[in-house]
């Protein structure tokens, strides 16, 4: 399954929109098609400074609203 994502590339740079391929979810996991996503101050602070050493391609953010499309 494919999805459009906003992913981290490097500290201090804007997120980059990419199409990513995802496998079906494993047991106990779900896939949500988000229709609204919030980037909070803590998210953009991490994007700006990368204090947790995110790797290229990391998808930040934890707040979203959508529909479960796979379980």
mmCIF file of the N, C-alpha and C atoms, coordinates in Angstrom:
data_MODEL
# 
_entry.id   MODEL 
# 
loop_
_atom_site.group_PDB 
_atom_site.id 
_atom_site.type_symbol 
_atom_site.label_atom_id 
_atom_site.label_alt_id 
_atom_site.label_comp_id 
_atom_site.label_asym_id 
_atom_site.label_entity_id 
_atom_site.label_seq_id 
_atom_site.pdbx_PDB_ins_code 
_atom_site.Cartn_x 
_atom_site.Cartn_y 
_atom_site.Cartn_z 
_atom_site.occupancy 
_atom_site.B_iso_or_equiv 
_atom_site.pdbx_formal_charge 
_atom_site.auth_seq_id 
_atom_site.auth_comp_id 
_atom_site.auth_asym_id 
_atom_site.auth_atom_id 
_atom_site.pdbx_PDB_model_num 
ATOM 1   N N  . UNK A 1 1  ? 0.848   -1.165 0.000  1.00 0.00 ? 1  UNK A N  1 
ATOM 2   C CA . UNK A 1 1  ? 0.000   0.000  0.000  1.00 0.00 ? 1  UNK A CA 1 
ATOM 3   C C  . UNK A 1 1  ? 0.892   1.225  0.000  1.00 0.00 ? 1  UNK A C  1 
ATOM 4   N N  . UNK A 1 2  ? 0.471   2.269  -0.723 1.00 0.00 ? 2  UNK A N  1 
ATOM 5   C CA . UNK A 1 2  ? 1.238   3.501  -0.827 1.00 0.00 ? 2  UNK A CA 1 
ATOM 6   C C  . UNK A 1 2  ? 0.545   4.627  -0.072 1.00 0.00 ? 2  UNK A C  1 
ATOM 7   N N  . UNK A 1 3  ? 1.348   5.584  0.380  1.00 0.00 ? 3  UNK A N  1 
ATOM 8   C CA . UNK A 1 3  ? 0.802   6.739  1.086  1.00 0.00 ? 3  UNK A CA 1 
ATOM 9   C C  . UNK A 1 3  ? 1.689   7.954  0.837  1.00 0.00 ? 3  UNK A C  1 
ATOM 10  N N  . UNK A 1 4  ? 1.065   9.122  0.790  1.00 0.00 ? 4  UNK A N  1 
ATOM 11  C CA . UNK A 1 4  ? 1.804   10.379 0.774  1.00 0.00 ? 4  UNK A CA 1 
ATOM 12  C C  . UNK A 1 4  ? 2.206   10.694 2.201  1.00 0.00 ? 4  UNK A C  1 
ATOM 13  N N  . UNK A 1 5  ? 3.462   11.024 2.426  1.00 0.00 ? 5  UNK A N  1 
ATOM 14  C CA . UNK A 1 5  ? 3.943   11.347 3.766  1.00 0.00 ? 5  UNK A CA 1 
ATOM 15  C C  . UNK A 1 5  ? 4.789   12.610 3.724  1.00 0.00 ? 5  UNK A C  1 
ATOM 16  N N  . UNK A 1 6  ? 4.818   13.322 4.842  1.00 0.00 ? 6  UNK A N  1 
ATOM 17  C CA . UNK A 1 6  ? 5.754   14.427 5.037  1.00 0.00 ? 6  UNK A CA 1 
ATOM 18  C C  . UNK A 1 6  ? 6.862   13.886 5.921  1.00 0.00 ? 6  UNK A C  1 
ATOM 19  N N  . UNK A 1 7  ? 8.056   13.772 5.388  1.00 0.00 ? 7  UNK A N  1 
ATOM 20  C CA . UNK A 1 7  ? 9.127   13.123 6.132  1.00 0.00 ? 7  UNK A CA 1 
ATOM 21  C C  . UNK A 1 7  ? 10.312  14.044 6.374  1.00 0.00 ? 7  UNK A C  1 
ATOM 22  N N  . UNK A 1 8  ? 11.023  13.723 7.443  1.00 0.00 ? 8  UNK A N  1 
ATOM 23  C CA . UNK A 1 8  ? 12.230  14.430 7.868  1.00 0.00 ? 8  UNK A CA 1 
ATOM 24  C C  . UNK A 1 8  ? 13.378  14.053 6.936  1.00 0.00 ? 8  UNK A C  1 
ATOM 25  N N  . UNK A 1 9  ? 14.153  15.050 6.513  1.00 0.00 ? 9  UNK A N  1 
ATOM 26  C CA . UNK A 1 9  ? 15.350  14.793 5.715  1.00 0.00 ? 9  UNK A CA 1 
ATOM 27  C C  . UNK A 1 9  ? 16.610  15.168 6.480  1.00 0.00 ? 9  UNK A C  1 
ATOM 28  N N  . UNK A 1 10 ? 16.600  16.382 7.073  1.00 0.00 ? 10 UNK A N  1 
ATOM 29  C CA . UNK A 1 10 ? 17.759  16.815 7.862  1.00 0.00 ? 10 UNK A CA 1 
ATOM 30  C C  . UNK A 1 10 ? 17.352  17.952 8.774  1.00 0.00 ? 10 UNK A C  1 
ATOM 31  N N  . UNK A 1 11 ? 18.075  18.098 9.871  1.00 0.00 ? 11 UNK A N  1 
ATOM 32  C CA . UNK A 1 11 ? 17.788  19.154 10.841 1.00 0.00 ? 11 UNK A CA 1 
ATOM 33  C C  . UNK A 1 11 ? 17.869  20.519 10.187 1.00 0.00 ? 11 UNK A C  1 
ATOM 34  N N  . UNK A 1 12 ? 16.920  21.385 10.537 1.00 0.00 ? 12 UNK A N  1 
ATOM 35  C CA . UNK A 1 12 ? 16.907  22.742 10.028 1.00 0.00 ? 12 UNK A CA 1 
ATOM 36  C C  . UNK A 1 12 ? 16.267  22.898 8.666  1.00 0.00 ? 12 UNK A C  1 
ATOM 37  N N  . UNK A 1 13 ? 15.838  21.793 8.037  1.00 0.00 ? 13 UNK A N  1 
ATOM 38  C CA . UNK A 1 13 ? 15.213  21.851 6.714  1.00 0.00 ? 13 UNK A CA 1 
ATOM 39  C C  . UNK A 1 13 ? 13.725  21.538 6.837  1.00 0.00 ? 13 UNK A C  1 
ATOM 40  N N  . UNK A 1 14 ? 12.955  22.003 5.877  1.00 0.00 ? 14 UNK A N  1 
ATOM 41  C CA . UNK A 1 14 ? 11.522  21.700 5.850  1.00 0.00 ? 14 UNK A CA 1 
ATOM 42  C C  . UNK A 1 14 ? 11.306  20.211 5.630  1.00 0.00 ? 14 UNK A C  1 
ATOM 43  N N  . UNK A 1 15 ? 10.143  19.720 6.068  1.00 0.00 ? 15 UNK A N  1 
ATOM 44  C CA . UNK A 1 15 ? 9.763   18.352 5.755  1.00 0.00 ? 15 UNK A CA 1 
ATOM 45  C C  . UNK A 1 15 ? 9.587   18.223 4.250  1.00 0.00 ? 15 UNK A C  1 
ATOM 46  N N  . UNK A 1 16 ? 9.743   17.011 3.728  1.00 0.00 ? 16 UNK A N  1 
ATOM 47  C CA . UNK A 1 16 ? 9.643   16.755 2.301  1.00 0.00 ? 16 UNK A CA 1 
ATOM 48  C C  . UNK A 1 16 ? 8.491   15.788 2.060  1.00 0.00 ? 16 UNK A C  1 
ATOM 49  N N  . UNK A 1 17 ? 7.618   16.124 1.102  1.00 0.00 ? 17 UNK A N  1 
ATOM 50  C CA . UNK A 1 17 ? 6.492   15.245 0.767  1.00 0.00 ? 17 UNK A CA 1 
ATOM 51  C C  . UNK A 1 17 ? 6.989   14.157 -0.183 1.00 0.00 ? 17 UNK A C  1 
ATOM 52  N N  . UNK A 1 18 ? 6.714   12.911 0.195  1.00 0.00 ? 18 UNK A N  1 
ATOM 53  C CA . UNK A 1 18 ? 7.139   11.757 -0.592 1.00 0.00 ? 18 UNK A CA 1 
ATOM 54  C C  . UNK A 1 18 ? 5.998   10.742 -0.668 1.00 0.00 ? 18 UNK A C  1 
ATOM 55  N N  . UNK A 1 19 ? 6.084   9.849  -1.631 1.00 0.00 ? 19 UNK A N  1 
ATOM 56  C CA . UNK A 1 19 ? 5.195   8.688  -1.687 1.00 0.00 ? 19 UNK A CA 1 
ATOM 57  C C  . UNK A 1 19 ? 5.994   7.521  -1.137 1.00 0.00 ? 19 UNK A C  1 
ATOM 58  N N  . UNK A 1 20 ? 5.449   6.860  -0.114 1.00 0.00 ? 20 UNK A N  1 
ATOM 59  C CA . UNK A 1 20 ? 6.146   5.730  0.515  1.00 0.00 ? 20 UNK A CA 1 
ATOM 60  C C  . UNK A 1 20 ? 5.304   4.474  0.390  1.00 0.00 ? 20 UNK A C  1 
ATOM 61  N N  . UNK A 1 21 ? 5.976   3.364  0.324  1.00 0.00 ? 21 UNK A N  1 
ATOM 62  C CA . UNK A 1 21 ? 5.338   2.050  0.282  1.00 0.00 ? 21 UNK A CA 1 
ATOM 63  C C  . UNK A 1 21 ? 5.327   1.477  1.692  1.00 0.00 ? 21 UNK A C  1 
ATOM 64  N N  . UNK A 1 22 ? 4.167   0.966  2.137  1.00 0.00 ? 22 UNK A N  1 
ATOM 65  C CA . UNK A 1 22 ? 4.026   0.361  3.454  1.00 0.00 ? 22 UNK A CA 1 
ATOM 66  C C  . UNK A 1 22 ? 3.469   -1.044 3.308  1.00 0.00 ? 22 UNK A C  1 
ATOM 67  N N  . UNK A 1 23 ? 3.925   -1.939 4.166  1.00 0.00 ? 23 UNK A N  1 
ATOM 68  C CA . UNK A 1 23 ? 3.400   -3.307 4.160  1.00 0.00 ? 23 UNK A CA 1 
ATOM 69  C C  . UNK A 1 23 ? 2.107   -3.352 4.978  1.00 0.00 ? 23 UNK A C  1 
ATOM 70  N N  . UNK A 1 24 ? 1.382   -4.436 4.853  1.00 0.00 ? 24 UNK A N  1 
ATOM 71  C CA . UNK A 1 24 ? 0.175   -4.631 5.655  1.00 0.00 ? 24 UNK A CA 1 
ATOM 72  C C  . UNK A 1 24 ? 0.573   -4.636 7.134  1.00 0.00 ? 24 UNK A C  1 
ATOM 73  N N  . UNK A 1 25 ? -0.303  -4.138 8.010  1.00 0.00 ? 25 UNK A N  1 
ATOM 74  C CA . UNK A 1 25 ? 0.069   -4.067 9.432  1.00 0.00 ? 25 UNK A CA 1 
ATOM 75  C C  . UNK A 1 25 ? 0.190   -5.451 10.068 1.00 0.00 ? 25 UNK A C  1 
ATOM 76  N N  . UNK A 1 26 ? 1.105   -5.558 11.011 1.00 0.00 ? 26 UNK A N  1 
ATOM 77  C CA . UNK A 1 26 ? 1.284   -6.797 11.771 1.00 0.00 ? 26 UNK A CA 1 
ATOM 78  C C  . UNK A 1 26 ? 0.191   -6.901 12.825 1.00 0.00 ? 26 UNK A C  1 
ATOM 79  N N  . UNK A 1 27 ? 0.104   -8.046 13.465 1.00 0.00 ? 27 UNK A N  1 
ATOM 80  C CA . UNK A 1 27 ? -0.911  -8.282 14.504 1.00 0.00 ? 27 UNK A CA 1 
ATOM 81  C C  . UNK A 1 27 ? -0.844  -7.201 15.577 1.00 0.00 ? 27 UNK A C  1 
ATOM 82  N N  . UNK A 1 28 ? -2.010  -6.675 15.954 1.00 0.00 ? 28 UNK A N  1 
ATOM 83  C CA . UNK A 1 28 ? -2.076  -5.661 16.992 1.00 0.00 ? 28 UNK A CA 1 
ATOM 84  C C  . UNK A 1 28 ? -1.806  -4.244 16.496 1.00 0.00 ? 28 UNK A C  1 
ATOM 85  N N  . UNK A 1 29 ? -1.644  -4.056 15.199 1.00 0.00 ? 29 UNK A N  1 
ATOM 86  C CA . UNK A 1 29 ? -1.369  -2.742 14.609 1.00 0.00 ? 29 UNK A CA 1 
ATOM 87  C C  . UNK A 1 29 ? -2.486  -2.356 13.642 1.00 0.00 ? 29 UNK A C  1 
ATOM 88  N N  . UNK A 1 30 ? -2.597  -1.053 13.354 1.00 0.00 ? 30 UNK A N  1 
ATOM 89  C CA . UNK A 1 30 ? -3.575  -0.566 12.387 1.00 0.00 ? 30 UNK A CA 1 
ATOM 90  C C  . UNK A 1 30 ? -2.911  0.440  11.447 1.00 0.00 ? 30 UNK A C  1 
ATOM 91  N N  . UNK A 1 31 ? -3.578  0.693  10.327 1.00 0.00 ? 31 UNK A N  1 
ATOM 92  C CA . UNK A 1 31 ? -3.176  1.755  9.404  1.00 0.00 ? 31 UNK A CA 1 
ATOM 93  C C  . UNK A 1 31 ? -4.329  2.745  9.362  1.00 0.00 ? 31 UNK A C  1 
ATOM 94  N N  . UNK A 1 32 ? -4.003  4.031  9.547  1.00 0.00 ? 32 UNK A N  1 
ATOM 95  C CA . UNK A 1 32 ? -5.016  5.086  9.534  1.00 0.00 ? 32 UNK A CA 1 
ATOM 96  C C  . UNK A 1 32 ? -4.733  6.019  8.366  1.00 0.00 ? 32 UNK A C  1 
ATOM 97  N N  . UNK A 1 33 ? -5.753  6.265  7.541  1.00 0.00 ? 33 UNK A N  1 
ATOM 98  C CA . UNK A 1 33 ? -5.642  7.278  6.490  1.00 0.00 ? 33 UNK A CA 1 
ATOM 99  C C  . UNK A 1 33 ? -6.041  8.596  7.133  1.00 0.00 ? 33 UNK A C  1 
ATOM 100 N N  . UNK A 1 34 ? -5.051  9.450  7.351  1.00 0.00 ? 34 UNK A N  1 
ATOM 101 C CA . UNK A 1 34 ? -5.289  10.728 8.023  1.00 0.00 ? 34 UNK A CA 1 
ATOM 102 C C  . UNK A 1 34 ? -5.923  11.747 7.080  1.00 0.00 ? 34 UNK A C  1 
ATOM 103 N N  . UNK A 1 35 ? -6.864  12.494 7.624  1.00 0.00 ? 35 UNK A N  1 
ATOM 104 C CA . UNK A 1 35 ? -7.500  13.581 6.892  1.00 0.00 ? 35 UNK A CA 1 
ATOM 105 C C  . UNK A 1 35 ? -7.170  14.936 7.511  1.00 0.00 ? 35 UNK A C  1 
ATOM 106 N N  . UNK A 1 36 ? -6.669  14.934 8.733  1.00 0.00 ? 36 UNK A N  1 
ATOM 107 C CA . UNK A 1 36 ? -6.222  16.158 9.399  1.00 0.00 ? 36 UNK A CA 1 
ATOM 108 C C  . UNK A 1 36 ? -5.031  15.807 10.276 1.00 0.00 ? 36 UNK A C  1 
ATOM 109 N N  . UNK A 1 37 ? -3.974  16.600 10.163 1.00 0.00 ? 37 UNK A N  1 
ATOM 110 C CA . UNK A 1 37 ? -2.757  16.349 10.935 1.00 0.00 ? 37 UNK A CA 1 
ATOM 111 C C  . UNK A 1 37 ? -2.270  17.669 11.507 1.00 0.00 ? 37 UNK A C  1 
ATOM 112 N N  . UNK A 1 38 ? -1.892  17.652 12.779 1.00 0.00 ? 38 UNK A N  1 
ATOM 113 C CA . UNK A 1 38 ? -1.357  18.854 13.407 1.00 0.00 ? 38 UNK A CA 1 
ATOM 114 C C  . UNK A 1 38 ? 0.128   18.707 13.673 1.00 0.00 ? 38 UNK A C  1 
ATOM 115 N N  . UNK A 1 39 ? 0.883   19.720 13.344 1.00 0.00 ? 39 UNK A N  1 
ATOM 116 C CA . UNK A 1 39 ? 2.294   19.785 13.727 1.00 0.00 ? 39 UNK A CA 1 
ATOM 117 C C  . UNK A 1 39 ? 2.365   20.762 14.895 1.00 0.00 ? 39 UNK A C  1 
ATOM 118 N N  . UNK A 1 40 ? 2.681   20.247 16.055 1.00 0.00 ? 40 UNK A N  1 
ATOM 119 C CA . UNK A 1 40 ? 2.727   21.025 17.289 1.00 0.00 ? 40 UNK A CA 1 
ATOM 120 C C  . UNK A 1 40 ? 4.095   21.681 17.463 1.00 0.00 ? 40 UNK A C  1 
ATOM 121 N N  . UNK A 1 41 ? 4.193   22.651 18.386 1.00 0.00 ? 41 UNK A N  1 
ATOM 122 C CA . UNK A 1 41 ? 5.496   23.293 18.623 1.00 0.00 ? 41 UNK A CA 1 
ATOM 123 C C  . UNK A 1 41 ? 6.614   22.298 18.913 1.00 0.00 ? 41 UNK A C  1 
ATOM 124 N N  . UNK A 1 42 ? 6.332   21.254 19.671 1.00 0.00 ? 42 UNK A N  1 
ATOM 125 C CA . UNK A 1 42 ? 7.396   20.284 19.952 1.00 0.00 ? 42 UNK A CA 1 
ATOM 126 C C  . UNK A 1 42 ? 7.837   19.585 18.673 1.00 0.00 ? 42 UNK A C  1 
ATOM 127 N N  . UNK A 1 43 ? 6.912   19.335 17.739 1.00 0.00 ? 43 UNK A N  1 
ATOM 128 C CA . UNK A 1 43 ? 7.275   18.696 16.474 1.00 0.00 ? 43 UNK A CA 1 
ATOM 129 C C  . UNK A 1 43 ? 8.251   19.571 15.681 1.00 0.00 ? 43 UNK A C  1 
ATOM 130 N N  . UNK A 1 44 ? 7.917   20.860 15.490 1.00 0.00 ? 44 UNK A N  1 
ATOM 131 C CA . UNK A 1 44 ? 8.813   21.685 14.675 1.00 0.00 ? 44 UNK A CA 1 
ATOM 132 C C  . UNK A 1 44 ? 10.124  21.975 15.388 1.00 0.00 ? 44 UNK A C  1 
ATOM 133 N N  . UNK A 1 45 ? 10.139  21.936 16.738 1.00 0.00 ? 45 UNK A N  1 
ATOM 134 C CA . UNK A 1 45 ? 11.409  22.098 17.454 1.00 0.00 ? 45 UNK A CA 1 
ATOM 135 C C  . UNK A 1 45 ? 12.320  20.903 17.190 1.00 0.00 ? 45 UNK A C  1 
ATOM 136 N N  . UNK A 1 46 ? 11.733  19.697 17.164 1.00 0.00 ? 46 UNK A N  1 
ATOM 137 C CA . UNK A 1 46 ? 12.531  18.516 16.823 1.00 0.00 ? 46 UNK A CA 1 
ATOM 138 C C  . UNK A 1 46 ? 13.004  18.583 15.372 1.00 0.00 ? 46 UNK A C  1 
ATOM 139 N N  . UNK A 1 47 ? 12.123  19.036 14.470 1.00 0.00 ? 47 UNK A N  1 
ATOM 140 C CA . UNK A 1 47 ? 12.498  19.155 13.069 1.00 0.00 ? 47 UNK A CA 1 
ATOM 141 C C  . UNK A 1 47 ? 13.656  20.131 12.919 1.00 0.00 ? 47 UNK A C  1 
ATOM 142 N N  . UNK A 1 48 ? 13.606  21.224 13.668 1.00 0.00 ? 48 UNK A N  1 
ATOM 143 C CA . UNK A 1 48 ? 14.637  22.255 13.564 1.00 0.00 ? 48 UNK A CA 1 
ATOM 144 C C  . UNK A 1 48 ? 15.976  21.810 14.153 1.00 0.00 ? 48 UNK A C  1 
ATOM 145 N N  . UNK A 1 49 ? 15.952  21.117 15.299 1.00 0.00 ? 49 UNK A N  1 
ATOM 146 C CA . UNK A 1 49 ? 17.189  20.782 16.007 1.00 0.00 ? 49 UNK A CA 1 
ATOM 147 C C  . UNK A 1 49 ? 17.576  19.301 15.976 1.00 0.00 ? 49 UNK A C  1 
ATOM 148 N N  . UNK A 1 50 ? 16.615  18.408 15.777 1.00 0.00 ? 50 UNK A N  1 
ATOM 149 C CA . UNK A 1 50 ? 16.849  16.960 15.768 1.00 0.00 ? 50 UNK A CA 1 
ATOM 150 C C  . UNK A 1 50 ? 17.577  16.454 17.019 1.00 0.00 ? 50 UNK A C  1 
ATOM 151 N N  . UNK A 1 51 ? 17.046  16.716 18.214 1.00 0.00 ? 51 UNK A N  1 
ATOM 152 C CA . UNK A 1 51 ? 17.722  16.262 19.431 1.00 0.00 ? 51 UNK A CA 1 
ATOM 153 C C  . UNK A 1 51 ? 17.657  14.747 19.635 1.00 0.00 ? 51 UNK A C  1 
ATOM 154 N N  . UNK A 1 52 ? 16.811  14.064 18.904 1.00 0.00 ? 52 UNK A N  1 
ATOM 155 C CA . UNK A 1 52 ? 16.698  12.607 19.077 1.00 0.00 ? 52 UNK A CA 1 
ATOM 156 C C  . UNK A 1 52 ? 17.379  11.836 17.957 1.00 0.00 ? 52 UNK A C  1 
ATOM 157 N N  . UNK A 1 53 ? 18.121  12.522 17.128 1.00 0.00 ? 53 UNK A N  1 
ATOM 158 C CA . UNK A 1 53 ? 18.861  11.886 16.035 1.00 0.00 ? 53 UNK A CA 1 
ATOM 159 C C  . UNK A 1 53 ? 17.953  11.108 15.079 1.00 0.00 ? 53 UNK A C  1 
ATOM 160 N N  . UNK A 1 54 ? 16.865  11.767 14.649 1.00 0.00 ? 54 UNK A N  1 
ATOM 161 C CA . UNK A 1 54 ? 16.005  11.141 13.646 1.00 0.00 ? 54 UNK A CA 1 
ATOM 162 C C  . UNK A 1 54 ? 16.816  10.836 12.398 1.00 0.00 ? 54 UNK A C  1 
ATOM 163 N N  . UNK A 1 55 ? 16.528  9.707  11.794 1.00 0.00 ? 55 UNK A N  1 
ATOM 164 C CA . UNK A 1 55 ? 17.181  9.353  10.544 1.00 0.00 ? 55 UNK A CA 1 
ATOM 165 C C  . UNK A 1 55 ? 16.398  9.935  9.374  1.00 0.00 ? 55 UNK A C  1 
ATOM 166 N N  . UNK A 1 56 ? 17.071  10.113 8.257  1.00 0.00 ? 56 UNK A N  1 
ATOM 167 C CA . UNK A 1 56 ? 16.422  10.579 7.034  1.00 0.00 ? 56 UNK A CA 1 
ATOM 168 C C  . UNK A 1 56 ? 15.244  9.662  6.725  1.00 0.00 ? 56 UNK A C  1 
ATOM 169 N N  . UNK A 1 57 ? 14.083  10.248 6.422  1.00 0.00 ? 57 UNK A N  1 
ATOM 170 C CA . UNK A 1 57 ? 12.890  9.465  6.115  1.00 0.00 ? 57 UNK A CA 1 
ATOM 171 C C  . UNK A 1 57 ? 11.938  9.286  7.279  1.00 0.00 ? 57 UNK A C  1 
ATOM 172 N N  . UNK A 1 58 ? 12.341  9.715  8.493  1.00 0.00 ? 58 UNK A N  1 
ATOM 173 C CA . UNK A 1 58 ? 11.468  9.612  9.665  1.00 0.00 ? 58 UNK A CA 1 
ATOM 174 C C  . UNK A 1 58 ? 10.217  10.464 9.442  1.00 0.00 ? 58 UNK A C  1 
ATOM 175 N N  . UNK A 1 59 ? 9.049   9.954  9.855  1.00 0.00 ? 59 UNK A N  1 
ATOM 176 C CA . UNK A 1 59 ? 7.788   10.678 9.713  1.00 0.00 ? 59 UNK A CA 1 
ATOM 177 C C  . UNK A 1 59 ? 7.400   11.210 11.091 1.00 0.00 ? 59 UNK A C  1 
ATOM 178 N N  . UNK A 1 60 ? 7.557   12.525 11.330 1.00 0.00 ? 60 UNK A N  1 
ATOM 179 C CA . UNK A 1 60 ? 7.258   13.082 12.651 1.00 0.00 ? 60 UNK A CA 1 
ATOM 180 C C  . UNK A 1 60 ? 5.774   13.358 12.857 1.00 0.00 ? 60 UNK A C  1 
ATOM 181 N N  . UNK A 1 61 ? 5.426   13.644 14.113 1.00 0.00 ? 61 UNK A N  1 
ATOM 182 C CA . UNK A 1 61 ? 4.057   14.031 14.454 1.00 0.00 ? 61 UNK A CA 1 
ATOM 183 C C  . UNK A 1 61 ? 3.303   12.902 15.110 1.00 0.00 ? 61 UNK A C  1 
ATOM 184 N N  . UNK A 1 62 ? 2.393   13.282 15.987 1.00 0.00 ? 62 UNK A N  1 
ATOM 185 C CA . UNK A 1 62 ? 1.599   12.274 16.696 1.00 0.00 ? 62 UNK A CA 1 
ATOM 186 C C  . UNK A 1 62 ? 0.109   12.606 16.701 1.00 0.00 ? 62 UNK A C  1 
ATOM 187 N N  . UNK A 1 63 ? -0.269  13.802 16.246 1.00 0.00 ? 63 UNK A N  1 
ATOM 188 C CA . UNK A 1 63 ? -1.673  14.214 16.293 1.00 0.00 ? 63 UNK A CA 1 
ATOM 189 C C  . UNK A 1 63 ? -2.292  14.136 14.902 1.00 0.00 ? 63 UNK A C  1 
ATOM 190 N N  . UNK A 1 64 ? -3.332  13.322 14.780 1.00 0.00 ? 64 UNK A N  1 
ATOM 191 C CA . UNK A 1 64 ? -4.017  13.211 13.495 1.00 0.00 ? 64 UNK A CA 1 
ATOM 192 C C  . UNK A 1 64 ? -5.425  12.668 13.693 1.00 0.00 ? 64 UNK A C  1 
ATOM 193 N N  . UNK A 1 65 ? -6.236  12.833 12.673 1.00 0.00 ? 65 UNK A N  1 
ATOM 194 C CA . UNK A 1 65 ? -7.595  12.312 12.682 1.00 0.00 ? 65 UNK A CA 1 
ATOM 195 C C  . UNK A 1 65 ? -7.872  11.697 11.318 1.00 0.00 ? 65 UNK A C  1 
ATOM 196 N N  . UNK A 1 66 ? -8.414  10.493 11.333 1.00 0.00 ? 66 UNK A N  1 
ATOM 197 C CA . UNK A 1 66 ? -8.674  9.832  10.061 1.00 0.00 ? 66 UNK A CA 1 
ATOM 198 C C  . UNK A 1 66 ? -9.531  8.594  10.218 1.00 0.00 ? 66 UNK A C  1 
ATOM 199 N N  . UNK A 1 67 ? -9.374  7.689  9.263  1.00 0.00 ? 67 UNK A N  1 
ATOM 200 C CA . UNK A 1 67 ? -10.185 6.477  9.184  1.00 0.00 ? 67 UNK A CA 1 
ATOM 201 C C  . UNK A 1 67 ? -9.261  5.270  9.143  1.00 0.00 ? 67 UNK A C  1 
ATOM 202 N N  . UNK A 1 68 ? -9.562  4.230  9.913  1.00 0.00 ? 68 UNK A N  1 
ATOM 203 C CA . UNK A 1 68 ? -8.789  2.991  9.874  1.00 0.00 ? 68 UNK A CA 1 
ATOM 204 C C  . UNK A 1 68 ? -9.047  2.306  8.539  1.00 0.00 ? 68 UNK A C  1 
ATOM 205 N N  . UNK A 1 69 ? -7.970  1.995  7.801  1.00 0.00 ? 69 UNK A N  1 
ATOM 206 C CA . UNK A 1 69 ? -8.108  1.370  6.494  1.00 0.00 ? 69 UNK A CA 1 
ATOM 207 C C  . UNK A 1 69 ? -7.554  -0.060 6.463  1.00 0.00 ? 69 UNK A C  1 
ATOM 208 N N  . UNK A 1 70 ? -6.820  -0.454 7.498  1.00 0.00 ? 70 UNK A N  1 
ATOM 209 C CA . UNK A 1 70 ? -6.303  -1.830 7.569  1.00 0.00 ? 70 UNK A CA 1 
ATOM 210 C C  . UNK A 1 70 ? -6.039  -2.164 9.024  1.00 0.00 ? 70 UNK A C  1 
ATOM 211 N N  . UNK A 1 71 ? -6.284  -3.432 9.342  1.00 0.00 ? 71 UNK A N  1 
ATOM 212 C CA . UNK A 1 71 ? -6.019  -3.912 10.706 1.00 0.00 ? 71 UNK A CA 1 
ATOM 213 C C  . UNK A 1 71 ? -5.505  -5.339 10.655 1.00 0.00 ? 71 UNK A C  1 
# 
